[in-house]
Amino acid sequence: MTSNNGKVNYPNNIYSQKMVEWRRTFHQFPEIGWTEFVTTGTLIPLLREMGLEVKAGPYIIHRESIMGRDEKLVEEAIEIARQKGISSELLDEMDGLTGCIATLDTGIPGPTFGFRFDIDCVYVQESDEAEHRPHQQGFASCRPGLMHACGHDGHTAVGLGVAAWLMENKSTLRGKYKLIFQPAEEGVRGARPISDSGVLDDVDYLMGMHLGCNLKKGQIVLDPSDFLCTTKLDLYFKGAPAHAGAEPEKGRNALAGACMAASEILATPRHSGGMTRVNVGILRAGEGRNVIPATAEMQIEVRGQDAEITQFLVEHVERCAKGAALIHELSVTMKKAGEAVSFRNDPEMVTLMQTVIDTHPELSNVVSPLGGSEDVSLMVKRVQEHGGKAIFFLVGADQADGHHRAKFDIDEEALSIGLTLLTGGITAILQSPAQI
């Protein structure tokens, strides 16, 4: 199923160019988790213009479950959104929370579908080298230190493609369709508040996808393995300042305590029960060259193959922090800043999506362990616990460079592949003679 120029043609390629345009728009203005006010303020009008019912973040986010949110960054982002032309009415509707849900209710009895598309970026400075395509073609990030270096701009564009397809095919559909545009996936912070809101509790079939993942275009991993549980932790050490020359003995050095804790955390013993990962990503401390550092902050993540191993790692981190604090006469507090769990796709969904792939000979289902973490896991668990079925799959995109790196880019034909699989999944479920 290819055209004369060798490019893949999909039944829904009428949306291809539009998805590329959307992806490039979002790529140019990346926003970090919980600050995606321009992104959300762009999505809501687009979805409403298509004819969907759209509700903003407060409808889908349980505020008490929010983790890892910096209120100062949120306030700054709202002001930036005003400057970028997002209306006061829309910002009031968001009420300080990003993300949204677009719903199509056909009014005809049928299953409820859920779809998840993440919208945030990462802290990466995008490459300005001449061969880097976004720079070369004028759609690179315009925000220093921020970049869509994980494909979420593409996920957002595919979500809009699904919305457009749903509205065009509305007369042939039945049931209800919920498109969730999720904030704060990076740091695995956004899925828990959405899951806890209950918005997924009536979903019969949940589908999600991720572009890239070091796969070639045309390769699909329908049932990725080795998703790791993860917990993100922030540690805050507090000591006492003192003049470093005149009275050093009167200080309580938070930097020294944090460094001791960091060394011990990085030496965490591995677990015989499965894979483990530990990383100290940030250590900030001190007030001045000649002052005993009175404060220190650390940002840490642990990952384990299952919940038991992950808890083993969390407890070890806590012991290291408390031990270092005791030795250096400091106080220390530990806060959870994000989490994800391990999960497995429902085998019935994998089998059904294989039938979709089988209709496209240019696509193939391959086996590839992930070894990372995804907070969609919390959404999958929520749907499965309420009797629904779920699948999260990977779509190859001939990516340039690795995820979270300066030269990351995707082959934009992968957007059409993602759309083909999601819409094909809808069609296959609706045509199934019995509920799968």
Secondary structure, DSSP 4 states (H G I P E B T S, - for coil): -B-TTS-B--TTGGGHHHHHHHHHHHHHS---TT--HHHHHHHHHHHHHHT-EEEEHHHH--GGG--S--HHHHHHHHHHHHHTT--HHHHHHHTT---EEEEEE-SSS-PEEEEEEE---BS-PPP--TT-HHHHTT-S-SSTT-B--SSHHHHHHHHHHHHHHHHHTGGG--SEEEEEEES-TTTT-SHHHHHHTTTTTT-SEEEEEEE-TT--TTEEESS---PPEEEEEEEEEE-B--BTTT-GGG-B-HHHHHHHHHHHHHTPPP-TTS-EEEEEEEEEE-S-TTB---EEEEEEEEEESSHHHHHHHHHHHHHHHHHHHHHTT-EEEEEEEEEE------HHHHHHHHHHHHT-TT-EE------S--THHHHHHHHHHTT-EEEEEEE----BS-TTSTT-B--THHHHHHHHHHHHHHHHHHH-SS--
